[in-house]
Amino acid sequence: MKPSEKKPQTVYRIIDRDTGKPVGSYSRACSDEYDFSSVEGARHANFHGMFKDKQKYDIAKYRVIYELVDPHVDRGVKS
């Protein structure tokens, strides 16, 4: 039996205090990562430690909610 996939209920994002917008951290997957599993994970996301600057970056906590959009997406039934 396949183990159930654990979905995050809470994620943390780095916020630029000047703009109020989320800031991504470049990841090994060659893209920016925005969601982290802890405050510490977000603060230490950058190799150079730039997100440790609490004057420039804040950490925001988000609750992840899944919303059913279309239960018949594969049947060709339009909602």
Sequence and secondary structure as in RCSB ss.txt:
>XXXX:A:sequence
MKPSEKKPQTVYRIIDRDTGKPVGSYSRACSDEYDFSSVEGARHANFHGMFKDKQKYDIAKYRVIYELVDPHVDR
GVKS
>XXXX:A:secstr
        SEEEEEEETTT  EE EE TTSSEE  BSSHHHHHT STT GGG TTTEEEEEEE       TTTTT
T   
